[in-house]
Amino acid sequence: MTFPAPTTPEQTRQQFRAWLAEHRGELKSLTDHGPDVAATFTALRGLQRLLYDAGWIRLGWPERVGGLGGAAMLRAVVVEELCAAGYPPPFSFGTQEVLGPVVMDHAPELAVEVLPRLLRGDEVWCQGFSEPGAGSDLASLQLRMHADGNDWVLNGEKVWTSWAQVADRCLLLGRTGARDSTHRGITALLLDMDTPGIDLRTLRSMNDDAEFCSIYFDDVRVPRSRTVGDTDGGWAVAMQILAAERGAAAWQRQTWLGVRLGDLLREAPDLPAAVAGEAYELLHALRLLSRRAVCALSAGEDLGASPSFAKLLMSTTEKFLFDTALDYLPRQVLLEPGPVADAWRNDFLYSRAASIYGGAAEIQRDIIAGRILKLPRE
């Protein structure tokens, strides 16, 4: 940065808004890209590097991993302002906020090696959790990891892995205990995606997006030095990742949903005030919940099960917003061509998955009932 790094959210907001205005042309060239996945990620890596060189996404990270120090909350302000200005957050905002802190906490020596590359945009990471028989029931995963000298040897399958086809590394969970060891026999590992024995196949979703992949592992050897956390201690790693995913990611999502609500208000003049008000109430409640989670994460506090509230409300808000778009912009969502209609159609179709990805709504309700409200199981 050419000026002292901001130390408060308000300083960050003011300075970043001024920087956005000064770099409008450069930012536009990095965010105007076509639907091709390779072109999209080339542009997003460029955006990541621009923000890194300017210092914005180094805020809140310690110097040992390439950061500038300060509170992690400052980065939440940056991503909010990016979305509010109409720019997409760089891809690694999701992975750096969700996966970065857990690598830093559970594998500090590895973090010094790999996190600067993630922050600079030199690498893209993906997250290998779900399996064909272990989606919402994550503790039942069966990808096998057995030790052989200084290596782990992996055999099995991951599915619904977002953007694995462009990822350089994957933080995954594998079964190192007995097949029935549930959460007690899971280990976390950060592996290189070009490791021999990995077979990757893209999956096209209902919105015609090739975001997801299946990943097959056939005697894949990974150094045990790439273990994140303790052997058989991967459940703690997974819980920290899910808390960040349901907290930091909810903050990013609510910011974008606020932009789309503004679009809906402009494009649907017949939208009743009561419907618009309900959408705003849901969105504002999500903002408050996710802000609480982001502040707690920034302070290093244990969130426990509370991010389940944010995840459940996020899916409720997203589905309500795009159901409303279908009701009051039916031609755009269903029939019309062009980029504006395509965006509404894409967002509506993707919102159908909002109550599934990152933890199904039914599972979140069960967590809230049992772990927070302490309701009886019978």
Wavefront OBJ file of the C-alpha trace (Angstrom):
o trace
v 0.000 0.000 0.000
v 1.161 3.532 -0.705
v -0.482 4.731 2.519
v -0.568 3.392 6.088
v -2.593 0.193 6.281
v -6.034 0.860 7.789
v -6.655 -0.487 11.266
v -10.441 -0.103 11.603
v -13.360 -1.211 9.420
v -14.373 2.394 8.723
v -10.856 3.388 7.644
v -10.765 0.327 5.417
v -14.117 1.192 3.863
v -13.174 4.793 3.089
v -9.719 4.019 1.715
v -10.885 1.045 -0.328
v -13.740 3.013 -1.912
v -11.234 5.653 -3.010
v -8.942 2.950 -4.400
v -11.828 1.353 -6.328
v -12.623 4.696 -7.945
v -8.986 5.246 -8.936
v -8.643 1.762 -10.492
v -12.045 1.501 -12.189
v -10.612 0.898 -15.665
v -8.163 -1.772 -14.562
v -10.812 -3.541 -12.514
v -13.268 -3.549 -15.415
v -10.722 -5.224 -17.691
v -10.247 -7.988 -15.122
v -13.934 -8.608 -14.469
v -15.286 -8.497 -18.040
v -14.791 -12.106 -19.111
v -16.789 -14.730 -20.942
v -18.457 -17.907 -19.656
v -15.398 -20.074 -20.375
v -14.053 -21.487 -17.093
v -10.396 -21.042 -18.039
v -10.909 -17.409 -19.075
v -12.907 -16.698 -15.928
v -10.206 -17.997 -13.632
v -7.418 -16.298 -15.559
v -9.239 -13.001 -14.976
v -9.970 -13.767 -11.328
v -6.332 -14.639 -10.677
v -5.442 -11.257 -12.145
v -7.965 -9.561 -9.870
v -6.542 -11.451 -6.907
v -3.001 -10.314 -7.730
v -4.084 -6.697 -8.195
v -5.733 -6.684 -4.765
v -2.734 -8.455 -3.234
v -0.218 -5.999 -4.684
v -2.328 -3.116 -3.370
v -2.387 -4.797 0.055
v -6.144 -5.192 0.452
v -6.323 -8.963 0.777
v -3.198 -9.044 2.920
v -5.083 -7.246 5.698
v -5.691 -9.390 8.767
v -3.145 -12.065 7.858
v 0.078 -12.360 9.888
v 3.333 -11.325 8.281
v 4.701 -14.880 8.330
v 2.202 -15.868 5.613
v 2.525 -12.675 3.579
v 0.013 -10.536 5.457
v 0.017 -7.018 6.869
v -1.430 -7.854 10.283
v -4.558 -6.406 11.839
v -8.017 -7.917 12.242
v -9.519 -10.384 9.772
v -12.709 -8.281 9.878
v -10.971 -5.776 7.603
v -11.094 -8.275 4.731
v -14.831 -8.669 5.247
v -15.182 -4.946 4.569
v -13.121 -5.305 1.384
v -15.302 -8.090 -0.023
v -18.465 -6.184 0.905
v -17.299 -3.079 -0.931
v -16.225 -5.097 -3.974
v -19.691 -6.622 -4.287
v -21.432 -3.316 -3.636
v -19.401 -1.746 -6.453
v -20.516 -4.492 -8.850
v -17.290 -6.502 -8.967
v -17.082 -10.232 -8.278
v -14.857 -11.202 -5.368
v -11.739 -13.015 -6.615
v -12.185 -16.775 -6.452
v -9.783 -17.262 -3.599
v -11.794 -14.996 -1.299
v -13.910 -18.069 -0.618
v -11.048 -20.496 -0.209
v -8.734 -18.134 1.622
v -11.401 -17.281 4.219
v -12.623 -20.866 4.593
v -9.445 -22.939 4.156
v -6.658 -20.460 4.869
v -7.206 -20.007 8.625
v -7.451 -23.742 9.282
v -4.153 -24.428 7.501
v -2.564 -21.586 9.460
v -3.902 -22.942 12.779
v -3.390 -26.684 12.254
v -0.337 -26.792 9.956
v 1.671 -23.612 10.675
v 4.866 -24.712 8.907
v 2.921 -25.732 5.815
v 1.020 -22.437 5.932
v 4.232 -20.435 5.589
v 4.949 -22.345 2.374
v 1.542 -22.350 0.711
v -0.594 -19.464 1.983
v 1.397 -16.642 0.315
v 0.824 -18.356 -3.046
v -2.923 -18.529 -2.389
v -3.121 -14.885 -1.330
v -1.146 -13.696 -4.381
v -3.399 -15.566 -6.790
v -0.629 -17.938 -7.874
v -2.827 -20.869 -6.811
v -6.467 -21.874 -6.624
v -7.596 -24.350 -3.956
v -10.636 -26.592 -3.730
v -12.291 -28.471 -0.859
v -12.750 -32.254 -0.969
v -15.398 -33.202 1.586
v -18.482 -34.762 -0.037
v -18.561 -38.320 -1.341
v -21.297 -40.312 -3.115
v -22.321 -41.831 0.232
v -21.313 -38.969 2.489
v -22.876 -35.607 1.781
v -24.726 -34.133 4.729
v -23.550 -37.127 6.814
v -19.901 -36.132 6.517
v -18.778 -38.493 9.289
v -19.608 -41.490 7.075
v -16.985 -40.657 4.412
v -14.968 -43.647 3.158
v -12.070 -42.385 1.008
v -9.248 -44.540 2.389
v -5.905 -43.135 3.544
v -3.285 -45.577 4.816
v 0.284 -44.798 5.828
v 3.150 -46.240 3.805
v 6.494 -44.952 5.060
v 6.498 -41.168 4.774
v 3.434 -41.106 2.480
v -0.295 -41.399 2.703
v -1.823 -43.619 -0.008
v -5.342 -42.580 -1.069
v -8.075 -44.631 -2.732
v -11.667 -43.560 -3.231
v -13.853 -40.807 -4.643
v -14.939 -37.245 -3.924
v -17.930 -35.594 -5.579
v -19.461 -32.107 -5.919
v -15.990 -30.596 -5.589
v -16.350 -27.035 -6.868
v -13.839 -25.889 -9.514
v -11.495 -28.822 -8.992
v -10.660 -28.679 -12.712
v -8.790 -25.381 -12.226
v -7.486 -26.004 -8.695
v -3.822 -26.405 -7.865
v -4.410 -27.946 -4.432
v -7.216 -29.684 -2.568
v -7.839 -29.807 1.166
v -9.640 -33.104 1.668
v -10.785 -35.458 4.397
v -9.956 -39.166 4.337
v -10.658 -42.212 6.466
v -7.556 -43.230 8.460
v -9.432 -45.164 11.136
v -11.642 -48.224 10.862
v -14.528 -48.044 8.396
v -16.989 -47.530 11.273
v -14.846 -45.015 13.195
v -17.161 -42.144 12.095
v -15.769 -38.726 13.096
v -12.998 -40.252 15.239
v -11.067 -41.764 12.301
v -10.815 -38.876 9.823
v -7.640 -37.026 8.795
v -7.259 -33.783 6.800
v -4.693 -33.451 4.031
v -3.599 -30.728 1.578
v -2.561 -32.339 -1.705
v -1.415 -31.147 -5.136
v -4.010 -31.726 -7.854
v -1.371 -32.808 -10.390
v -0.360 -35.784 -8.241
v -0.286 -39.058 -10.259
v -3.341 -41.275 -9.795
v -5.951 -38.496 -9.701
v -8.713 -38.731 -12.319
v -11.050 -35.755 -12.535
v -14.415 -35.559 -14.332
v -16.589 -32.449 -14.564
v -20.297 -32.484 -13.711
v -22.701 -30.063 -15.404
v -25.430 -28.669 -13.172
v -28.991 -27.673 -14.076
v -27.940 -24.062 -14.795
v -25.528 -25.464 -17.442
v -22.514 -24.593 -15.297
v -19.557 -26.995 -15.123
v -18.673 -25.934 -11.583
v -18.651 -29.365 -9.950
v -16.335 -32.321 -10.368
v -15.951 -35.915 -9.318
v -12.401 -36.807 -8.279
v -11.160 -40.417 -8.303
v -8.062 -41.469 -6.352
v -6.161 -44.616 -7.359
v -3.136 -45.274 -5.110
v -2.402 -41.557 -4.892
v 0.709 -40.947 -2.792
v 0.931 -37.738 -0.752
v 3.694 -36.877 1.746
v 2.519 -37.162 5.336
v 4.057 -33.737 5.890
v 0.970 -32.405 4.066
v -1.284 -33.532 6.943
v -3.371 -30.682 8.354
v -3.805 -31.245 12.077
v -3.369 -34.577 13.828
v -3.815 -38.044 12.369
v -7.414 -39.080 13.124
v -8.009 -35.472 14.208
v -9.569 -34.256 10.980
v -13.013 -33.744 12.492
v -11.777 -30.674 14.385
v -10.357 -29.342 11.120
v -13.661 -30.008 9.343
v -15.708 -28.256 12.033
v -13.516 -25.152 11.839
v -13.854 -25.118 8.053
v -17.638 -25.500 8.190
v -17.925 -22.723 10.784
v -15.948 -20.418 8.489
v -17.954 -21.552 5.462
v -21.246 -20.829 7.181
v -19.995 -17.560 8.689
v -17.535 -15.806 6.365
v -19.178 -17.236 3.253
v -22.613 -16.146 4.480
v -21.268 -12.602 4.836
v -20.034 -12.632 1.248
v -23.298 -14.145 0.008
v -25.552 -11.662 1.801
v -23.610 -8.784 0.289
v -24.211 -10.163 -3.205
v -27.876 -10.926 -2.413
v -28.291 -7.291 -1.378
v -27.060 -6.214 -4.813
v -29.520 -8.587 -6.489
v -32.390 -7.300 -4.337
v -31.571 -3.800 -5.577
v -31.662 -5.114 -9.159
v -35.050 -6.699 -8.525
v -36.502 -3.482 -7.101
v -35.411 -1.575 -10.226
v -36.534 -4.161 -12.764
v -39.869 -5.225 -11.204
v -41.961 -2.059 -10.702
v -45.056 -4.126 -9.785
v -43.311 -5.770 -6.833
v -45.579 -5.225 -3.790
v -44.049 -3.320 -0.917
v -44.917 -6.145 1.475
v -42.959 -8.695 -0.599
v -39.998 -6.347 -0.956
v -40.139 -5.721 2.774
v -40.071 -9.427 3.575
v -37.045 -9.916 1.339
v -35.303 -7.005 3.034
v -36.108 -8.346 6.514
v -34.657 -11.757 5.665
v -31.572 -10.180 4.136
v -31.004 -7.801 7.032
v -31.359 -10.632 9.551
v -28.818 -12.644 7.553
v -26.488 -9.643 7.533
v -26.652 -9.345 11.318
v -26.105 -13.070 11.873
v -23.225 -13.305 9.439
v -21.658 -10.128 10.833
v -21.730 -11.672 14.293
v -19.990 -14.765 12.920
v -17.366 -12.743 11.039
v -16.601 -10.650 14.136
v -16.269 -13.801 16.248
v -13.986 -15.446 13.688
v -11.900 -12.273 13.497
v -11.509 -12.348 17.287
v -10.499 -16.016 17.232
v -13.595 -17.145 19.136
v -15.094 -20.629 18.936
v -18.421 -20.353 17.117
v -19.696 -23.768 18.137
v -22.930 -24.644 16.339
v -24.157 -21.055 15.911
v -23.172 -20.768 12.186
v -26.000 -23.222 11.465
v -28.397 -20.303 11.980
v -26.587 -18.298 9.286
v -26.516 -21.231 6.864
v -30.234 -21.936 7.312
v -31.189 -18.285 6.972
v -28.889 -17.880 3.948
v -30.668 -20.634 2.024
v -34.097 -19.310 3.088
v -33.225 -15.781 1.960
v -31.716 -16.848 -1.352
v -34.652 -19.042 -2.318
v -37.181 -16.379 -1.308
v -35.399 -13.708 -3.341
v -35.209 -15.714 -6.557
v -38.695 -17.221 -6.128
v -39.845 -13.599 -5.993
v -37.861 -12.863 -9.166
v -39.671 -15.718 -10.904
v -43.052 -14.376 -9.734
v -42.472 -10.755 -10.787
v -39.980 -11.127 -13.666
v -41.351 -14.312 -15.251
v -40.417 -13.462 -18.842
v -36.824 -12.671 -17.934
v -36.397 -15.804 -15.852
v -38.177 -18.170 -18.236
v -38.122 -16.848 -21.795
v -36.062 -13.840 -22.750
v -32.535 -13.968 -24.219
v -29.677 -11.664 -23.322
v -27.219 -11.247 -20.457
v -29.662 -9.702 -17.966
v -32.234 -12.478 -18.421
v -29.456 -15.086 -18.415
v -28.243 -13.791 -15.053
v -31.707 -14.027 -13.496
v -32.223 -17.500 -14.949
v -28.835 -18.694 -13.716
v -29.378 -17.291 -10.222
v -32.851 -18.798 -9.941
v -31.639 -22.248 -10.965
v -28.593 -22.089 -8.683
v -30.770 -21.003 -5.755
v -32.485 -24.410 -5.887
v -29.275 -25.839 -4.398
v -29.036 -23.248 -1.619
v -30.716 -25.536 0.910
v -28.346 -28.419 0.025
v -24.766 -27.217 -0.470
v -22.597 -26.549 2.589
v -24.934 -28.570 4.816
v -28.563 -29.406 4.026
v -31.276 -27.300 5.658
v -32.680 -30.361 7.430
v -29.283 -31.047 9.000
v -28.960 -27.417 10.120
v -32.386 -27.597 11.764
v -31.337 -30.782 13.540
v -28.115 -29.144 14.793
v -30.014 -26.081 16.011
v -32.625 -28.220 17.750
v -30.181 -30.578 19.439
v -27.021 -28.581 20.115
v -28.397 -25.065 20.658
v -32.022 -25.408 21.788
v -31.320 -28.726 23.583
v -34.625 -30.185 22.428
v -35.221 -33.888 23.168
v -34.637 -36.326 20.314
v -37.898 -38.154 20.959
l 1 2 3 4 5 6 7 8 9 10 11 12 13 14 15 16 17 18 19 20 21 22 23 24 25 26 27 28 29 30 31 32 33 34 35 36 37 38 39 40 41 42 43 44 45 46 47 48 49 50 51 52 53 54 55 56 57 58 59 60 61 62 63 64 65 66 67 68 69 70 71 72 73 74 75 76 77 78 79 80 81 82 83 84 85 86 87 88 89 90 91 92 93 94 95 96 97 98 99 100 101 102 103 104 105 106 107 108 109 110 111 112 113 114 115 116 117 118 119 120 121 122 123 124 125 126 127 128 129 130 131 132 133 134 135 136 137 138 139 140 141 142 143 144 145 146 147 148 149 150 151 152 153 154 155 156 157 158 159 160 161 162 163 164 165 166 167 168 169 170 171 172 173 174 175 176 177 178 179 180 181 182 183 184 185 186 187 188 189 190 191 192 193 194 195 196 197 198 199 200 201 202 203 204 205 206 207 208 209 210 211 212 213 214 215 216 217 218 219 220 221 222 223 224 225 226 227 228 229 230 231 232 233 234 235 236 237 238 239 240 241 242 243 244 245 246 247 248 249 250 251 252 253 254 255 256 257 258 259 260 261 262 263 264 265 266 267 268 269 270 271 272 273 274 275 276 277 278 279 280 281 282 283 284 285 286 287 288 289 290 291 292 293 294 295 296 297 298 299 300 301 302 303 304 305 306 307 308 309 310 311 312 313 314 315 316 317 318 319 320 321 322 323 324 325 326 327 328 329 330 331 332 333 334 335 336 337 338 339 340 341 342 343 344 345 346 347 348 349 350 351 352 353 354 355 356 357 358 359 360 361 362 363 364 365 366 367 368 369 370 371 372 373 374 375 376 377 378
